[in-house]
Amino acid sequence: MALNLYAGMGGDMASPSADGVAITPSDTVDLAVAPRRIWSGSGGNITIVTLAGTTLTYTNVPAGTYLQIRPARIKATGTTATNMVAEL
């Protein structure tokens, strides 16, 4: 494992992520953890459910884009982007 010179210093939401997990969109299953942000590896639409329960669609998200959002869920219906990563 790499030496982490910043261990124990804490981190706010503007800090770099320390981990990530691939996203499998689902209409019924929430993400295990609300991420710091979402990486969209390929372009397309991303439909989310916010932590407050609102459904929103981000349209025409370019490939290689970070969305500075903390969704509870990435829905399969309406999501055409692929290769998404939840950064934790």
Biopython code that builds the backbone (N, CA, C, O; Angstrom):
import numpy as np
from Bio.PDB.StructureBuilder import StructureBuilder

atoms = [
    (1, "MET", "N", (0.845, -1.173, 0.000)),
    (1, "MET", "CA", (0.000, 0.000, 0.000)),
    (1, "MET", "C", (0.897, 1.245, 0.000)),
    (1, "MET", "O", (1.962, 1.253, 0.617)),
    (2, "ALA", "N", (0.458, 2.277, -0.688)),
    (2, "ALA", "CA", (1.226, 3.508, -0.798)),
    (2, "ALA", "C", (1.250, 4.263, 0.529)),
    (2, "ALA", "O", (0.283, 4.226, 1.291)),
    (3, "LEU", "N", (2.337, 4.933, 0.794)),
    (3, "LEU", "CA", (2.455, 5.781, 1.966)),
    (3, "LEU", "C", (1.519, 6.970, 1.817)),
    (3, "LEU", "O", (1.569, 7.670, 0.805)),
    (4, "ASN", "N", (0.670, 7.209, 2.805)),
    (4, "ASN", "CA", (-0.270, 8.330, 2.776)),
    (4, "ASN", "C", (0.223, 9.403, 3.733)),
    (4, "ASN", "O", (0.002, 9.320, 4.941)),
    (5, "LEU", "N", (0.892, 10.411, 3.186)),
    (5, "LEU", "CA", (1.444, 11.485, 4.014)),
    (5, "LEU", "C", (0.365, 12.338, 4.661)),
    (5, "LEU", "O", (0.651, 13.105, 5.581)),
    (6, "TYR", "N", (-0.869, 12.214, 4.194)),
    (6, "TYR", "CA", (-1.954, 13.066, 4.682)),
    (6, "TYR", "C", (-2.932, 12.318, 5.580)),
    (6, "TYR", "O", (-3.981, 12.859, 5.928)),
    (7, "ALA", "N", (-2.609, 11.099, 5.956)),
    (7, "ALA", "CA", (-3.483, 10.322, 6.842)),
    (7, "ALA", "C", (-3.685, 11.067, 8.149)),
    (7, "ALA", "O", (-2.744, 11.631, 8.707)),
    (8, "GLY", "N", (-4.899, 11.063, 8.623)),
    (8, "GLY", "CA", (-5.199, 11.703, 9.898)),
    (8, "GLY", "C", (-5.433, 13.194, 9.814)),
    (8, "GLY", "O", (-5.774, 13.821, 10.817)),
    (9, "MET", "N", (-5.256, 13.783, 8.631)),
    (9, "MET", "CA", (-5.454, 15.224, 8.483)),
    (9, "MET", "C", (-6.911, 15.572, 8.197)),
    (9, "MET", "O", (-7.282, 16.745, 8.169)),
    (10, "GLY", "N", (-7.730, 14.549, 7.986)),
    (10, "GLY", "CA", (-9.120, 14.825, 7.654)),
    (10, "GLY", "C", (-9.228, 15.324, 6.232)),
    (10, "GLY", "O", (-8.232, 15.422, 5.515)),
    (11, "GLY", "N", (-10.402, 15.627, 5.844)),
    (11, "GLY", "CA", (-10.609, 16.124, 4.502)),
    (11, "GLY", "C", (-12.019, 16.653, 4.363)),
    (11, "GLY", "O", (-12.979, 16.043, 4.833)),
    (12, "ASP", "N", (-12.126, 17.777, 3.722)),
    (12, "ASP", "CA", (-13.455, 18.315, 3.471)),
    (12, "ASP", "C", (-13.891, 17.892, 2.069)),
    (12, "ASP", "O", (-13.187, 17.152, 1.382)),
    (13, "MET", "N", (-15.048, 18.370, 1.664)),
    (13, "MET", "CA", (-15.592, 17.945, 0.374)),
    (13, "MET", "C", (-14.759, 18.426, -0.814)),
    (13, "MET", "O", (-14.911, 17.897, -1.916)),
    (14, "ALA", "N", (-13.890, 19.408, -0.619)),
    (14, "ALA", "CA", (-13.047, 19.890, -1.708)),
    (14, "ALA", "C", (-11.759, 19.083, -1.830)),
    (14, "ALA", "O", (-11.014, 19.244, -2.797)),
    (15, "SER", "N", (-11.493, 18.220, -0.859)),
    (15, "SER", "CA", (-10.289, 17.398, -0.883)),
    (15, "SER", "C", (-10.403, 16.328, -1.960)),
    (15, "SER", "O", (-11.508, 15.941, -2.341)),
    (16, "PRO", "N", (-9.266, 15.851, -2.451)),
    (16, "PRO", "CA", (-9.308, 14.761, -3.427)),
    (16, "PRO", "C", (-9.945, 13.516, -2.811)),
    (16, "PRO", "O", (-9.859, 13.296, -1.602)),
    (17, "SER", "N", (-10.571, 12.721, -3.639)),
    (17, "SER", "CA", (-11.173, 11.490, -3.137)),
    (17, "SER", "C", (-10.075, 10.493, -2.783)),
    (17, "SER", "O", (-8.988, 10.508, -3.362)),
    (18, "ALA", "N", (-10.380, 9.636, -1.829)),
    (18, "ALA", "CA", (-9.421, 8.629, -1.390)),
    (18, "ALA", "C", (-9.770, 7.238, -1.897)),
    (18, "ALA", "O", (-8.970, 6.309, -1.779)),
    (19, "ASP", "N", (-10.965, 7.097, -2.463)),
    (19, "ASP", "CA", (-11.406, 5.794, -2.931)),
    (19, "ASP", "C", (-12.487, 5.998, -3.989)),
    (19, "ASP", "O", (-12.980, 7.110, -4.178)),
    (20, "GLY", "N", (-12.838, 4.956, -4.651)),
    (20, "GLY", "CA", (-13.901, 5.022, -5.649)),
    (20, "GLY", "C", (-14.478, 3.658, -5.887)),
    (20, "GLY", "O", (-13.886, 2.636, -5.541)),
    (21, "VAL", "N", (-15.647, 3.660, -6.485)),
    (21, "VAL", "CA", (-16.317, 2.400, -6.798)),
    (21, "VAL", "C", (-17.085, 2.569, -8.108)),
    (21, "VAL", "O", (-17.695, 3.610, -8.351)),
    (22, "ALA", "N", (-17.047, 1.539, -8.944)),
    (22, "ALA", "CA", (-17.797, 1.579, -10.194)),
    (22, "ALA", "C", (-19.286, 1.647, -9.894)),
    (22, "ALA", "O", (-19.765, 1.039, -8.937)),
    (23, "ILE", "N", (-20.012, 2.389, -10.716)),
    (23, "ILE", "CA", (-21.450, 2.555, -10.530)),
    (23, "ILE", "C", (-22.198, 1.636, -11.485)),
    (23, "ILE", "O", (-21.935, 1.611, -12.687)),
    (24, "THR", "N", (-23.128, 0.889, -10.928)),
    (24, "THR", "CA", (-24.077, 0.124, -11.718)),
    (24, "THR", "C", (-25.432, 0.793, -11.540)),
    (24, "THR", "O", (-26.039, 0.669, -10.476)),
    (25, "PRO", "N", (-25.921, 1.497, -12.554)),
    (25, "PRO", "CA", (-27.212, 2.180, -12.414)),
    (25, "PRO", "C", (-28.335, 1.201, -12.064)),
    (25, "PRO", "O", (-28.357, 0.063, -12.534)),
    (26, "SER", "N", (-29.262, 1.669, -11.229)),
    (26, "SER", "CA", (-30.402, 0.857, -10.809)),
    (26, "SER", "C", (-31.592, 1.763, -10.536)),
    (26, "SER", "O", (-31.438, 2.854, -9.987)),
    (27, "ASP", "N", (-32.753, 1.317, -10.913)),
    (27, "ASP", "CA", (-33.969, 2.073, -10.616)),
    (27, "ASP", "C", (-34.465, 1.846, -9.197)),
    (27, "ASP", "O", (-35.336, 2.574, -8.722)),
    (28, "THR", "N", (-33.917, 0.839, -8.510)),
    (28, "THR", "CA", (-34.439, 0.479, -7.186)),
    (28, "THR", "C", (-33.409, 0.454, -6.064)),
    (28, "THR", "O", (-33.784, 0.502, -4.892)),
    (29, "VAL", "N", (-32.123, 0.380, -6.389)),
    (29, "VAL", "CA", (-31.098, 0.220, -5.362)),
    (29, "VAL", "C", (-30.260, 1.495, -5.243)),
    (29, "VAL", "O", (-29.691, 1.974, -6.224)),
    (30, "ASP", "N", (-30.195, 2.036, -4.018)),
    (30, "ASP", "CA", (-29.359, 3.209, -3.755)),
    (30, "ASP", "C", (-27.879, 2.822, -3.779)),
    (30, "ASP", "O", (-27.528, 1.653, -3.624)),
    (31, "LEU", "N", (-27.026, 3.818, -3.975)),
    (31, "LEU", "CA", (-25.587, 3.627, -3.830)),
    (31, "LEU", "C", (-25.310, 3.281, -2.370)),
    (31, "LEU", "O", (-26.052, 3.707, -1.484)),
    (32, "ALA", "N", (-24.258, 2.518, -2.110)),
    (32, "ALA", "CA", (-23.928, 2.135, -0.729)),
    (32, "ALA", "C", (-23.545, 3.344, 0.109)),
    (32, "ALA", "O", (-23.826, 3.395, 1.306)),
    (33, "VAL", "N", (-22.898, 4.321, -0.529)),
    (33, "VAL", "CA", (-22.437, 5.541, 0.137)),
    (33, "VAL", "C", (-22.683, 6.709, -0.809)),
    (33, "VAL", "O", (-22.447, 6.592, -2.011)),
    (34, "ALA", "N", (-23.151, 7.824, -0.284)),
    (34, "ALA", "CA", (-23.276, 9.028, -1.116)),
    (34, "ALA", "C", (-21.861, 9.524, -1.429)),
    (34, "ALA", "O", (-21.110, 9.851, -0.511)),
    (35, "PRO", "N", (-21.491, 9.584, -2.705)),
    (35, "PRO", "CA", (-20.121, 9.925, -3.077)),
    (35, "PRO", "C", (-19.828, 11.428, -2.983)),
    (35, "PRO", "O", (-20.734, 12.244, -2.817)),
    (36, "ARG", "N", (-18.538, 11.770, -3.093)),
    (36, "ARG", "CA", (-18.123, 13.180, -3.167)),
    (36, "ARG", "C", (-18.523, 13.779, -4.507)),
    (36, "ARG", "O", (-18.925, 14.939, -4.597)),
    (37, "ARG", "N", (-18.401, 12.957, -5.544)),
    (37, "ARG", "CA", (-18.686, 13.393, -6.922)),
    (37, "ARG", "C", (-18.774, 12.153, -7.799)),
    (37, "ARG", "O", (-18.436, 11.048, -7.373)),
    (38, "ILE", "N", (-19.233, 12.352, -9.028)),
    (38, "ILE", "CA", (-19.370, 11.265, -9.996)),
    (38, "ILE", "C", (-18.478, 11.559, -11.200)),
    (38, "ILE", "O", (-18.461, 12.679, -11.710)),
    (39, "TRP", "N", (-17.751, 10.564, -11.640)),
    (39, "TRP", "CA", (-16.954, 10.632, -12.870)),
    (39, "TRP", "C", (-17.741, 9.943, -13.972)),
    (39, "TRP", "O", (-18.188, 8.808, -13.809)),
    (40, "SER", "N", (-17.906, 10.630, -15.088)),
    (40, "SER", "CA", (-18.569, 10.044, -16.247)),
    (40, "SER", "C", (-17.504, 9.704, -17.285)),
    (40, "SER", "O", (-16.947, 10.591, -17.932)),
    (41, "GLY", "N", (-17.232, 8.430, -17.432)),
    (41, "GLY", "CA", (-16.192, 8.000, -18.365)),
    (41, "GLY", "C", (-16.585, 8.153, -19.821)),
    (41, "GLY", "O", (-15.745, 8.446, -20.672)),
    (42, "SER", "N", (-17.864, 7.954, -20.105)),
    (42, "SER", "CA", (-18.354, 8.172, -21.460)),
    (42, "SER", "C", (-19.497, 9.170, -21.396)),
    (42, "SER", "O", (-20.145, 9.312, -20.359)),
    (43, "GLY", "N", (-19.737, 9.833, -22.458)),
    (43, "GLY", "CA", (-20.776, 10.853, -22.474)),
    (43, "GLY", "C", (-22.177, 10.276, -22.484)),
    (43, "GLY", "O", (-22.381, 9.089, -22.736)),
    (44, "GLY", "N", (-23.133, 11.142, -22.204)),
    (44, "GLY", "CA", (-24.528, 10.747, -22.244)),
    (44, "GLY", "C", (-25.329, 11.413, -21.145)),
    (44, "GLY", "O", (-24.875, 12.378, -20.531)),
    (45, "ASN", "N", (-26.509, 10.901, -20.902)),
    (45, "ASN", "CA", (-27.382, 11.422, -19.849)),
    (45, "ASN", "C", (-27.164, 10.636, -18.570)),
    (45, "ASN", "O", (-26.879, 9.439, -18.608)),
    (46, "ILE", "N", (-27.300, 11.316, -17.431)),
    (46, "ILE", "CA", (-27.204, 10.666, -16.124)),
    (46, "ILE", "C", (-28.413, 11.104, -15.316)),
    (46, "ILE", "O", (-28.584, 12.287, -15.019)),
    (47, "THR", "N", (-29.254, 10.131, -14.963)),
    (47, "THR", "CA", (-30.438, 10.409, -14.158)),
    (47, "THR", "C", (-30.158, 9.979, -12.733)),
    (47, "THR", "O", (-29.791, 8.831, -12.479)),
    (48, "ILE", "N", (-30.334, 10.901, -11.809)),
    (48, "ILE", "CA", (-30.024, 10.639, -10.407)),
    (48, "ILE", "C", (-31.257, 10.821, -9.539)),
    (48, "ILE", "O", (-32.240, 11.447, -9.936)),
    (49, "VAL", "N", (-31.175, 10.258, -8.347)),
    (49, "VAL", "CA", (-32.098, 10.583, -7.268)),
    (49, "VAL", "C", (-31.244, 11.264, -6.209)),
    (49, "VAL", "O", (-30.271, 10.685, -5.725)),
    (50, "THR", "N", (-31.603, 12.488, -5.849)),
    (50, "THR", "CA", (-30.823, 13.241, -4.876)),
    (50, "THR", "C", (-31.006, 12.670, -3.471)),
    (50, "THR", "O", (-31.883, 11.836, -3.247)),
    (51, "LEU", "N", (-30.191, 13.114, -2.541)),
    (51, "LEU", "CA", (-30.336, 12.691, -1.150)),
    (51, "LEU", "C", (-31.679, 13.121, -0.584)),
    (51, "LEU", "O", (-32.173, 12.512, 0.365)),
    (52, "ALA", "N", (-32.277, 14.166, -1.153)),
    (52, "ALA", "CA", (-33.596, 14.633, -0.720)),
    (52, "ALA", "C", (-34.737, 13.899, -1.420)),
    (52, "ALA", "O", (-35.904, 14.116, -1.093)),
    (53, "GLY", "N", (-34.405, 13.022, -2.391)),
    (53, "GLY", "CA", (-35.426, 12.235, -3.066)),
    (53, "GLY", "C", (-35.917, 12.784, -4.393)),
    (53, "GLY", "O", (-36.847, 12.232, -4.981)),
    (54, "THR", "N", (-35.315, 13.852, -4.875)),
    (54, "THR", "CA", (-35.697, 14.447, -6.153)),
    (54, "THR", "C", (-34.997, 13.728, -7.299)),
    (54, "THR", "O", (-33.807, 13.427, -7.206)),
    (55, "THR", "N", (-35.719, 13.452, -8.372)),
    (55, "THR", "CA", (-35.124, 12.852, -9.568)),
    (55, "THR", "C", (-34.757, 13.946, -10.550)),
    (55, "THR", "O", (-35.585, 14.787, -10.898)),
    (56, "LEU", "N", (-33.497, 13.930, -10.999)),
    (56, "LEU", "CA", (-32.979, 14.921, -11.947)),
    (56, "LEU", "C", (-32.230, 14.200, -13.056)),
    (56, "LEU", "O", (-31.632, 13.149, -12.827)),
    (57, "THR", "N", (-32.263, 14.770, -14.266)),
    (57, "THR", "CA", (-31.470, 14.227, -15.368)),
    (57, "THR", "C", (-30.483, 15.281, -15.845)),
    (57, "THR", "O", (-30.866, 16.389, -16.220)),
    (58, "TYR", "N", (-29.211, 14.916, -15.824)),
    (58, "TYR", "CA", (-28.158, 15.743, -16.414)),
    (58, "TYR", "C", (-28.017, 15.274, -17.850)),
    (58, "TYR", "O", (-27.670, 14.118, -18.089)),
    (59, "THR", "N", (-28.280, 16.149, -18.806)),
    (59, "THR", "CA", (-28.280, 15.754, -20.217)),
    (59, "THR", "C", (-26.978, 16.126, -20.902)),
    (59, "THR", "O", (-26.348, 17.136, -20.589)),
    (60, "ASN", "N", (-26.598, 15.283, -21.844)),
    (60, "ASN", "CA", (-25.419, 15.519, -22.691)),
    (60, "ASN", "C", (-24.152, 15.777, -21.884)),
    (60, "ASN", "O", (-23.382, 16.681, -22.206)),
    (61, "VAL", "N", (-23.936, 14.988, -20.843)),
    (61, "VAL", "CA", (-22.713, 15.105, -20.048)),
    (61, "VAL", "C", (-21.547, 14.632, -20.910)),
    (61, "VAL", "O", (-21.563, 13.496, -21.383)),
    (62, "PRO", "N", (-20.535, 15.475, -21.125)),
    (62, "PRO", "CA", (-19.406, 15.061, -21.957)),
    (62, "PRO", "C", (-18.585, 13.943, -21.297)),
    (62, "PRO", "O", (-18.529, 13.847, -20.071)),
    (63, "ALA", "N", (-17.964, 13.118, -22.105)),
    (63, "ALA", "CA", (-17.062, 12.092, -21.587)),
    (63, "ALA", "C", (-15.938, 12.757, -20.807)),
    (63, "ALA", "O", (-15.461, 13.829, -21.181)),
    (64, "GLY", "N", (-15.524, 12.124, -19.734)),
    (64, "GLY", "CA", (-14.419, 12.649, -18.940)),
    (64, "GLY", "C", (-14.811, 13.821, -18.066)),
    (64, "GLY", "O", (-14.002, 14.719, -17.832)),
    (65, "THR", "N", (-16.042, 13.826, -17.579)),
    (65, "THR", "CA", (-16.554, 14.932, -16.777)),
    (65, "THR", "C", (-16.792, 14.493, -15.340)),
    (65, "THR", "O", (-17.281, 13.393, -15.085)),
    (66, "TYR", "N", (-16.438, 15.369, -14.408)),
    (66, "TYR", "CA", (-16.836, 15.194, -13.010)),
    (66, "TYR", "C", (-18.128, 15.959, -12.794)),
    (66, "TYR", "O", (-18.235, 17.128, -13.165)),
    (67, "LEU", "N", (-19.117, 15.295, -12.189)),
    (67, "LEU", "CA", (-20.322, 15.983, -11.733)),
    (67, "LEU", "C", (-20.174, 16.157, -10.228)),
    (67, "LEU", "O", (-20.036, 15.179, -9.494)),
    (68, "GLN", "N", (-20.200, 17.376, -9.784)),
    (68, "GLN", "CA", (-20.039, 17.687, -8.361)),
    (68, "GLN", "C", (-21.383, 17.515, -7.654)),
    (68, "GLN", "O", (-21.985, 18.475, -7.172)),
    (69, "ILE", "N", (-21.829, 16.260, -7.610)),
    (69, "ILE", "CA", (-23.122, 15.936, -7.019)),
    (69, "ILE", "C", (-22.947, 14.783, -6.037)),
    (69, "ILE", "O", (-22.001, 14.003, -6.146)),
    (70, "ARG", "N", (-23.863, 14.682, -5.077)),
    (70, "ARG", "CA", (-23.840, 13.602, -4.086)),
    (70, "ARG", "C", (-25.166, 12.850, -4.140)),
    (70, "ARG", "O", (-25.987, 12.995, -3.234)),
    (71, "PRO", "N", (-25.392, 12.058, -5.171)),
    (71, "PRO", "CA", (-26.679, 11.385, -5.320)),
    (71, "PRO", "C", (-26.829, 10.188, -4.387)),
    (71, "PRO", "O", (-25.849, 9.601, -3.929)),
    (72, "ALA", "N", (-28.091, 9.845, -4.120)),
    (72, "ALA", "CA", (-28.401, 8.620, -3.399)),
    (72, "ALA", "C", (-28.432, 7.444, -4.365)),
    (72, "ALA", "O", (-28.114, 6.315, -3.992)),
    (73, "ARG", "N", (-28.823, 7.719, -5.620)),
    (73, "ARG", "CA", (-28.989, 6.658, -6.615)),
    (73, "ARG", "C", (-28.693, 7.197, -8.005)),
    (73, "ARG", "O", (-28.962, 8.361, -8.300)),
    (74, "ILE", "N", (-28.138, 6.343, -8.854)),
    (74, "ILE", "CA", (-28.024, 6.599, -10.289)),
    (74, "ILE", "C", (-29.020, 5.658, -10.944)),
    (74, "ILE", "O", (-28.871, 4.438, -10.873)),
    (75, "LYS", "N", (-30.029, 6.220, -11.576)),
    (75, "LYS", "CA", (-31.089, 5.397, -12.156)),
    (75, "LYS", "C", (-30.658, 4.787, -13.491)),
    (75, "LYS", "O", (-29.917, 5.398, -14.261)),
    (76, "ALA", "N", (-31.140, 3.566, -13.746)),
    (76, "ALA", "CA", (-30.898, 2.918, -15.039)),
    (76, "ALA", "C", (-31.753, 3.574, -16.117)),
    (76, "ALA", "O", (-31.296, 3.814, -17.234)),
    (77, "THR", "N", (-33.007, 3.861, -15.758)),
    (77, "THR", "CA", (-33.914, 4.501, -16.706)),
    (77, "THR", "C", (-33.476, 5.947, -16.910)),
    (77, "THR", "O", (-33.395, 6.718, -15.954)),
    (78, "GLY", "N", (-33.199, 6.305, -18.136)),
    (78, "GLY", "CA", (-32.792, 7.669, -18.461)),
    (78, "GLY", "C", (-31.290, 7.883, -18.472)),
    (78, "GLY", "O", (-30.827, 8.925, -18.935)),
    (79, "THR", "N", (-30.513, 6.922, -17.974)),
    (79, "THR", "CA", (-29.049, 7.054, -17.962)),
    (79, "THR", "C", (-28.470, 6.344, -19.170)),
    (79, "THR", "O", (-28.660, 5.142, -19.354)),
    (80, "THR", "N", (-27.754, 7.113, -19.998)),
    (80, "THR", "CA", (-27.094, 6.537, -21.165)),
    (80, "THR", "C", (-25.576, 6.578, -21.037)),
    (80, "THR", "O", (-24.874, 5.895, -21.783)),
    (81, "ALA", "N", (-25.065, 7.367, -20.107)),
    (81, "ALA", "CA", (-23.623, 7.421, -19.870)),
    (81, "ALA", "C", (-23.172, 6.086, -19.267)),
    (81, "ALA", "O", (-23.939, 5.410, -18.581)),
    (82, "THR", "N", (-21.930, 5.725, -19.535)),
    (82, "THR", "CA", (-21.368, 4.487, -18.984)),
    (82, "THR", "C", (-20.006, 4.791, -18.369)),
    (82, "THR", "O", (-19.526, 5.924, -18.410)),
    (83, "ASN", "N", (-19.401, 3.761, -17.804)),
    (83, "ASN", "CA", (-18.084, 3.889, -17.183)),
    (83, "ASN", "C", (-18.057, 4.968, -16.116)),
    (83, "ASN", "O", (-17.136, 5.782, -16.058)),
    (84, "MET", "N", (-19.089, 4.963, -15.264)),
    (84, "MET", "CA", (-19.189, 5.952, -14.192)),
    (84, "MET", "C", (-18.530, 5.424, -12.922)),
    (84, "MET", "O", (-18.572, 4.228, -12.631)),
    (85, "VAL", "N", (-17.925, 6.333, -12.179)),
    (85, "VAL", "CA", (-17.269, 6.003, -10.914)),
    (85, "VAL", "C", (-17.781, 6.944, -9.841)),
    (85, "VAL", "O", (-17.839, 8.156, -10.043)),
    (86, "ALA", "N", (-18.154, 6.381, -8.693)),
    (86, "ALA", "CA", (-18.501, 7.182, -7.521)),
    (86, "ALA", "C", (-17.210, 7.397, -6.735)),
    (86, "ALA", "O", (-16.604, 6.439, -6.256)),
    (87, "GLU", "N", (-16.794, 8.646, -6.603)),
    (87, "GLU", "CA", (-15.570, 8.941, -5.862)),
    (87, "GLU", "C", (-15.924, 9.227, -4.409)),
    (87, "GLU", "O", (-16.782, 10.059, -4.112)),
    (88, "LEU", "N", (-15.246, 8.520, -3.514)),
    (88, "LEU", "CA", (-15.558, 8.577, -2.096)),
    (88, "LEU", "C", (-14.515, 9.358, -1.312)),
    (88, "LEU", "O", (-14.635, 9.498, -0.095)),
]
sb = StructureBuilder()
sb.init_structure("model")
sb.init_model(0)
sb.init_chain("A")
sb.init_seg("    ")
for serial, (resi, resn, name, xyz) in enumerate(atoms, 1):
    if name == "N":
        sb.init_residue(resn, " ", resi, " ")
    sb.init_atom(name, np.array(xyz, "f"), 0.0, 1.0, " ", f" {name:<3s}", serial, name[0])
structure = sb.get_structure()
